[in-house]
Amino acid sequence: MSIKLGIIADDLSGGMNIGVEFSSSGLRTTLMQQLQVSAIDTDVLIFDTATRIAAPEMAVRSVQEAAAILKAYDPLMVVKKIDSLLRGAVGYELEAVQKVFGFQKCLLVAASPKLGRTTVAGNQLVDGQLLEQVRQRVDPSSTTEGSYIPSILAAQTQLPVDVLKLEELEADTEAVVSRIRQSTASVLVADCQEQAGLNHVVRAAYSAGVRYYAGTYGLGEALALLLRPVLPPVLLVVGSLSAAAYEQVAYLKRALRCPHIQVRYDESFLNADVEAYARDYQASLQAALEDAPFVILQVSGALPEVELLWRTADRLGMERSTISARVDAMLQAIVKPLLPEIGAVVATGGSTAHSIFSLTQADALQLATHEILPGTPAARLMGGAYTGMPFVAKPGSQGDRDALVRLAQHVREMLSAP
């Protein structure tokens, strides 16, 4: 019997805190302390070896035994759960698992951003301070020395170590995949300051063929995203010119690292063939929808461009309502052919939401019993070809800077539980 993921933890609480990241994602998750070969029907199998304070020789034996049994389950991926304070025989245990499975590379993410543990330039930090500066406060019994992860590992293993630095990991997925593939090291230590960055590097490592990971709380979320059923993408359409909307788009891009297709306007838009003007944006949107779970299509344009367009239209005697109608027609020309590929819509701005809703030819919206944000409920389309599709309309000027992130994540959850 094969499983999706096998995890070897060095203590019970560690096994549980990474395990809940899978169980809360709907994956059947089982934690064991008594090793056994008999088949277990589960998606994620966790072995607790209780080796956090064991001597290195004993830790290696226990981990090798666990890895050998786990190998019989033929896991798609393997995780060595480590401590975010790097306590225990981390290097010894990493190497023990690698030898049993024959892995060529391991991605190690020691950061747990939600708990204030981050990694910068290969150094482990706790609430912004180097690990060595706070060790006596967080655990006086720890024997780990220093904060630089490669040096901590070098004291325990001869496996070559490489550091994936923050500036490298801020690149797009393709560039990070290339960086991972080009590295000849056995252990790739990833810098990480935010959960979105952790998810990003794990996704890139998986695309690069890495199937062995080491990490702590937060790594489970990133891997669970890979193990979920493939869901159609969420399209976020922004038509509002409010300052709040621009701030929300900027925050969304950073938090979820989603493609941003920004429609640009110049004087030619006033008399261009709308479908021809939309063609390049339609191609960009199609490519983005094929590659990302969240995509932003911003038709409100950069404000200086829009103001210049208005002045030009005023000079030509063209009503602003005429410009709005052309924008609406262009939006529909961009989106209409791609609707079958879209799983959910979040629209910012009343006229934008109306335009997309009319495009779906739905009969109605079925509102949920709760609000995602104040004044913004979840809803699903009723009737027509896209009945059941999650649909959210947010007033453009309302909401904090994380409003679009919250809406995007909510409709994504709606997709996974129709």
C-alpha positions as CSV (number, residue, x, y, z in Angstrom):
1,M,0.0,0.0,0.0
2,S,1.4,3.4,-1.0
3,I,0.9,6.7,0.8
4,K,1.3,10.3,-0.2
5,L,3.7,11.4,2.4
6,G,5.9,9.9,5.1
7,I,7.2,11.9,8.0
8,I,9.9,11.1,10.6
9,A,9.6,13.3,13.6
10,D,12.1,13.5,16.6
11,D,9.4,14.1,19.2
12,L,5.6,13.7,19.7
13,S,4.6,17.3,19.8
14,G,6.6,18.1,16.6
15,G,4.9,15.2,14.8
16,M,1.5,16.5,15.9
17,N,2.1,20.1,15.0
18,I,3.2,19.3,11.4
19,G,0.6,16.5,11.2
20,V,-2.4,18.9,11.8
21,E,-1.4,20.9,8.8
22,F,-2.2,17.8,6.7
23,S,-5.3,16.6,8.6
24,S,-6.8,20.1,8.6
25,S,-6.4,20.1,4.8
26,G,-8.6,16.9,4.5
27,L,-5.7,14.4,4.3
28,R,-6.0,11.3,6.4
29,T,-3.1,11.6,8.8
30,T,-1.8,8.9,11.2
31,L,0.9,9.3,13.9
32,M,2.7,6.3,15.3
33,Q,5.3,5.6,17.9
34,Q,5.3,1.9,17.7
35,L,6.9,1.0,14.3
36,Q,5.2,-1.7,12.4
37,V,5.2,-3.0,8.8
38,S,1.5,-3.9,8.6
39,A,-0.4,-1.9,6.1
40,I,-2.1,1.3,7.3
41,D,-4.8,3.0,5.2
42,T,-3.8,6.7,5.4
43,D,-2.6,9.5,3.2
44,V,0.1,10.8,5.6
45,L,2.0,8.5,8.0
46,I,4.1,10.0,10.8
47,F,6.7,8.1,12.8
48,D,7.8,9.6,16.1
49,T,11.3,8.3,16.9
50,A,11.6,10.3,20.2
51,T,15.2,11.0,19.4
52,R,15.3,14.8,20.2
53,I,17.6,14.2,23.2
54,A,19.1,10.8,22.2
55,A,22.8,10.2,21.5
56,P,23.7,10.5,17.8
57,E,24.3,6.8,17.4
58,M,21.0,5.9,18.9
59,A,19.2,8.6,16.9
60,V,20.7,7.3,13.6
61,R,19.6,3.7,14.4
62,S,16.1,4.7,15.2
63,V,15.7,7.0,12.2
64,Q,17.2,4.3,9.8
65,E,14.7,1.8,11.2
66,A,11.8,4.2,10.7
67,A,12.9,5.1,7.2
68,A,13.3,1.5,6.2
69,I,9.7,0.7,7.3
70,L,8.4,3.9,5.8
71,K,10.1,3.0,2.5
72,A,7.9,-0.1,2.2
73,Y,4.8,2.3,2.0
74,D,6.3,3.8,-1.2
75,P,5.6,7.5,-0.2
76,L,5.4,10.1,-2.9
77,M,7.4,12.5,-0.6
78,V,9.4,12.1,2.6
79,V,9.8,14.7,5.4
80,K,12.4,14.8,8.2
81,K,10.6,16.9,10.8
82,I,13.2,19.0,12.6
83,D,13.1,21.4,15.5
84,S,12.9,25.2,14.6
85,L,15.6,25.8,17.3
86,L,17.8,23.1,15.6
87,R,18.0,21.0,18.7
88,G,18.9,17.3,18.4
89,A,20.9,15.3,15.9
90,V,19.5,17.2,12.9
91,G,22.5,16.5,10.5
92,Y,22.9,12.9,11.5
93,E,19.2,12.2,11.0
94,L,19.0,14.0,7.7
95,E,21.8,11.8,6.4
96,A,20.3,8.6,7.8
97,V,17.1,9.2,5.9
98,Q,18.9,10.1,2.7
99,K,20.9,6.9,2.8
100,V,17.9,4.7,3.2
101,F,15.9,6.3,0.4
102,G,18.8,7.3,-1.9
103,F,17.7,10.9,-2.3
104,Q,20.0,13.2,-4.1
105,K,18.7,16.5,-2.7
106,C,16.9,17.7,0.4
107,L,15.2,21.0,0.8
108,L,15.6,22.2,4.4
109,V,13.3,25.0,5.6
110,A,14.0,25.6,9.2
111,A,11.8,28.7,9.4
112,S,8.3,28.7,10.9
113,P,7.2,32.2,10.1
114,K,3.8,31.9,11.9
115,L,5.8,31.2,15.1
116,G,8.3,34.0,14.6
117,R,11.1,31.7,13.4
118,T,12.8,32.9,10.2
119,T,15.9,32.2,8.2
120,V,18.0,35.0,6.7
121,A,21.3,34.4,4.8
122,G,21.3,30.9,6.3
123,N,21.0,32.1,9.9
124,Q,18.1,31.0,12.1
125,L,16.3,33.9,13.9
126,V,13.8,33.8,16.7
127,D,11.5,36.9,16.7
128,G,14.1,38.8,14.7
129,Q,17.1,37.8,16.9
130,L,19.9,35.3,16.1
131,L,19.3,31.9,17.6
132,E,22.5,32.1,19.6
133,Q,21.3,35.3,21.3
134,V,18.1,33.9,22.6
135,R,19.1,30.2,23.2
136,Q,19.5,30.6,26.9
137,R,16.1,32.2,27.2
138,V,14.1,29.7,25.0
139,D,16.0,26.5,26.1
140,P,19.0,26.7,28.4
141,S,19.5,22.9,28.0
142,S,20.2,23.2,24.3
143,T,23.7,22.2,23.2
144,T,23.3,23.7,19.7
145,E,26.0,26.3,18.9
146,G,25.7,29.3,16.6
147,S,22.9,30.4,14.3
148,Y,24.3,29.6,10.9
149,I,22.5,26.5,9.7
150,P,25.3,25.2,7.4
151,S,27.8,25.3,10.3
152,I,25.4,23.5,12.6
153,L,24.9,20.8,10.0
154,A,28.6,20.6,9.3
155,A,29.3,19.6,12.9
156,Q,27.1,16.5,12.4
157,T,27.3,15.5,8.7
158,Q,29.6,15.9,5.7
159,L,26.7,16.3,3.3
160,P,27.4,19.4,1.0
161,V,25.1,22.3,2.0
162,D,24.0,25.2,-0.2
163,V,22.0,28.3,0.9
164,L,19.1,29.6,-1.2
165,K,19.1,33.3,-0.4
166,L,16.0,35.5,-0.1
167,E,16.9,37.6,-3.1
168,E,17.1,34.4,-5.2
169,L,13.8,33.1,-3.9
170,E,12.0,36.3,-4.7
171,A,12.2,35.4,-8.4
172,D,9.5,33.6,-10.3
173,T,9.0,29.9,-10.0
174,E,10.8,29.0,-13.1
175,A,14.0,30.9,-12.0
176,V,13.9,29.2,-8.5
177,V,13.4,25.8,-10.2
178,S,16.5,26.4,-12.3
179,R,18.5,27.5,-9.2
180,I,17.6,24.3,-7.4
181,R,18.4,22.1,-10.3
182,Q,21.8,23.7,-10.8
183,S,22.9,23.3,-7.2
184,T,25.2,20.3,-6.6
185,A,24.6,20.3,-2.9
186,S,22.8,17.5,-1.1
187,V,21.1,19.8,1.4
188,L,19.6,23.1,0.2
189,V,18.9,25.5,3.1
190,A,16.2,28.0,2.1
191,D,15.9,31.5,3.5
192,C,12.4,32.3,4.6
193,Q,10.6,35.2,6.3
194,E,6.9,34.6,5.3
195,Q,4.7,31.6,4.9
196,A,4.0,32.7,1.3
197,G,7.7,32.5,0.6
198,L,7.9,29.0,2.2
199,N,5.0,27.8,0.0
200,H,6.8,29.3,-3.0
201,V,10.2,27.6,-2.5
202,V,8.5,24.2,-1.7
203,R,6.4,24.5,-4.9
204,A,9.5,25.3,-6.9
205,A,11.5,22.4,-5.3
206,Y,8.8,20.0,-6.1
207,S,8.7,21.2,-9.7
208,A,12.5,20.7,-9.7
209,G,12.1,17.0,-8.8
210,V,12.9,17.3,-5.1
211,R,11.0,14.7,-3.0
212,Y,12.9,14.9,0.3
213,Y,12.2,17.8,2.7
214,A,13.2,18.8,6.2
215,G,11.4,21.4,8.2
216,T,9.0,22.3,10.9
217,Y,5.6,23.8,11.4
218,G,4.7,25.7,8.2
219,L,6.3,23.1,5.9
220,G,3.1,21.0,6.3
221,E,1.0,23.8,4.8
222,A,3.3,24.1,1.8
223,L,3.3,20.4,1.1
224,A,-0.5,20.0,1.8
225,L,-1.0,22.5,-1.0
226,L,0.8,20.2,-3.4
227,L,-1.2,17.1,-2.3
228,R,-4.6,18.6,-2.6
229,P,-6.6,17.8,-5.8
230,V,-5.8,20.2,-8.6
231,L,-8.3,23.0,-8.5
232,P,-9.2,25.5,-11.2
233,P,-7.7,29.0,-10.7
234,V,-9.3,32.0,-9.0
235,L,-9.6,35.1,-11.1
236,L,-9.5,38.4,-9.3
237,V,-10.8,41.2,-11.5
238,V,-10.0,44.7,-10.3
239,G,-11.9,47.7,-11.9
240,S,-11.9,50.1,-9.0
241,L,-9.8,53.3,-9.1
242,S,-9.9,53.8,-5.3
243,A,-6.6,54.0,-3.4
244,A,-7.7,51.1,-1.3
245,A,-8.0,48.8,-4.3
246,Y,-4.5,49.6,-5.5
247,E,-3.1,48.9,-2.0
248,Q,-5.0,45.6,-1.8
249,V,-3.6,44.6,-5.2
250,A,-0.1,45.3,-4.1
251,Y,-0.5,43.3,-0.9
252,L,-2.1,40.4,-2.8
253,K,0.8,40.2,-5.2
254,R,3.3,40.0,-2.4
255,A,1.3,37.6,-0.2
256,L,0.2,35.1,-2.8
257,R,2.8,35.7,-5.5
258,C,0.2,35.7,-8.2
259,P,0.5,36.9,-11.8
260,H,-0.7,40.5,-12.3
261,I,-2.0,41.4,-15.7
262,Q,-2.3,45.2,-15.8
263,V,-4.2,46.7,-18.7
264,R,-2.4,49.8,-20.1
265,Y,-4.2,52.7,-21.7
266,D,-3.1,55.3,-24.2
267,E,-4.9,57.6,-26.6
268,S,-5.3,54.8,-29.2
269,F,-7.8,53.0,-26.8
270,L,-10.4,55.7,-27.6
271,N,-10.9,54.6,-31.2
272,A,-9.2,51.2,-31.3
273,D,-11.1,48.0,-32.1
274,V,-11.8,46.7,-28.6
275,E,-11.4,43.0,-29.4
276,A,-8.0,43.7,-31.1
277,Y,-7.0,45.8,-28.1
278,A,-7.9,42.9,-25.8
279,R,-6.1,40.2,-27.7
280,D,-2.7,40.4,-26.1
281,Y,-4.2,40.7,-22.6
282,Q,-6.3,37.6,-23.3
283,A,-3.2,35.6,-24.3
284,S,-1.4,36.8,-21.1
285,L,-4.4,35.8,-19.0
286,Q,-4.7,32.4,-20.6
287,A,-1.0,31.7,-19.9
288,A,-1.3,32.8,-16.3
289,L,-4.5,30.7,-15.6
290,E,-2.6,27.6,-16.8
291,D,0.3,28.3,-14.3
292,A,-1.1,29.8,-11.1
293,P,-3.9,29.2,-8.6
294,F,-4.6,33.0,-8.3
295,V,-4.5,35.5,-11.1
296,I,-5.1,39.3,-11.0
297,L,-6.6,41.1,-14.0
298,Q,-6.6,44.8,-13.3
299,V,-8.6,46.8,-15.8
300,S,-8.6,50.0,-13.8
301,G,-5.2,50.9,-15.2
302,A,-2.5,53.0,-13.7
303,L,-4.1,56.2,-12.4
304,P,-1.8,58.7,-14.4
305,E,-2.7,56.9,-17.6
306,V,-6.4,56.9,-16.8
307,E,-6.4,60.7,-16.0
308,L,-4.5,61.4,-19.3
309,L,-7.1,59.3,-21.1
310,W,-9.9,61.3,-19.5
311,R,-8.3,64.7,-20.5
312,T,-7.9,63.4,-24.1
313,A,-11.5,62.3,-24.2
314,D,-12.6,65.7,-22.8
315,R,-10.7,67.4,-25.5
316,L,-12.3,65.2,-28.2
317,G,-15.8,65.8,-26.7
318,M,-16.1,62.1,-25.7
319,E,-18.3,61.3,-22.6
320,R,-16.6,59.4,-19.8
321,S,-19.5,57.0,-19.9
322,T,-18.4,56.1,-23.4
323,I,-14.9,55.2,-22.1
324,S,-16.4,53.1,-19.3
325,A,-18.5,51.2,-21.9
326,R,-15.3,50.5,-23.9
327,V,-13.5,49.3,-20.8
328,D,-16.5,47.0,-20.1
329,A,-16.5,45.6,-23.6
330,M,-12.7,45.1,-23.5
331,L,-13.0,43.3,-20.1
332,Q,-15.6,40.9,-21.6
333,A,-13.5,40.3,-24.7
334,I,-10.6,39.3,-22.5
335,V,-12.5,37.1,-20.1
336,K,-15.3,35.5,-22.1
337,P,-13.3,32.8,-24.0
338,L,-11.5,31.8,-20.8
339,L,-14.5,31.4,-18.5
340,P,-14.5,27.6,-18.8
341,E,-10.9,27.6,-17.3
342,I,-11.8,29.7,-14.3
343,G,-12.9,28.2,-11.0
344,A,-14.0,31.3,-9.1
345,V,-14.3,35.0,-9.5
346,V,-13.5,37.8,-7.1
347,A,-14.5,41.2,-8.5
348,T,-13.6,44.6,-7.1
349,G,-15.8,47.5,-8.1
350,G,-19.6,47.4,-8.7
351,S,-19.5,47.9,-12.5
352,T,-16.7,45.3,-12.8
353,A,-18.7,42.7,-10.8
354,H,-21.8,43.4,-12.9
355,S,-19.9,43.0,-16.1
356,I,-18.5,39.6,-15.1
357,F,-21.8,38.4,-13.7
358,S,-23.6,39.3,-16.9
359,L,-20.9,37.5,-18.9
360,T,-21.7,34.2,-17.1
361,Q,-25.4,34.4,-18.1
362,A,-26.3,33.1,-14.6
363,D,-29.9,33.5,-13.4
364,A,-29.0,34.6,-9.9
365,L,-26.5,34.5,-7.0
366,Q,-27.1,32.3,-4.0
367,L,-25.6,34.1,-1.0
368,A,-24.0,32.3,1.9
369,T,-25.2,32.7,5.4
370,H,-22.0,34.5,6.5
371,E,-19.8,37.4,5.4
372,I,-16.2,36.9,4.5
373,L,-15.6,40.6,5.1
374,P,-18.0,43.2,6.5
375,G,-20.6,43.7,3.7
376,T,-19.0,41.1,1.4
377,P,-20.7,37.7,1.5
378,A,-19.7,34.5,-0.3
379,A,-22.0,33.5,-3.1
380,R,-22.4,31.0,-5.9
381,L,-23.8,31.4,-9.4
382,M,-27.2,29.9,-10.0
383,G,-28.2,28.7,-13.4
384,G,-26.4,28.7,-16.7
385,A,-23.2,27.0,-17.7
386,Y,-21.3,28.1,-14.6
387,T,-23.8,27.3,-11.9
388,G,-22.1,26.6,-8.6
389,M,-19.1,28.8,-9.4
390,P,-18.0,30.8,-6.3
391,F,-18.5,34.5,-7.0
392,V,-17.6,37.4,-4.7
393,A,-18.2,41.1,-5.4
394,K,-16.3,43.6,-3.2
395,P,-16.9,47.4,-3.2
396,G,-13.7,48.9,-4.5
397,S,-13.1,51.4,-1.6
398,Q,-13.8,49.0,1.2
399,G,-11.6,46.7,3.2
400,D,-8.1,46.6,4.8
401,R,-5.0,45.9,2.7
402,D,-5.4,42.1,3.1
403,A,-9.0,42.1,1.9
404,L,-8.3,40.5,-1.5
405,V,-6.0,37.9,0.1
406,R,-8.8,36.9,2.5
407,L,-11.3,36.8,-0.3
408,A,-9.0,34.8,-2.6
409,Q,-8.3,32.2,0.0
410,H,-11.9,31.9,1.0
411,V,-13.2,31.2,-2.5
412,R,-10.3,28.7,-3.0
413,E,-11.6,26.8,0.0
414,M,-15.1,27.0,-1.5
415,L,-13.7,25.3,-4.6
416,S,-12.3,22.4,-2.6
417,A,-15.6,21.9,-0.8
418,P,-18.3,22.5,-3.4
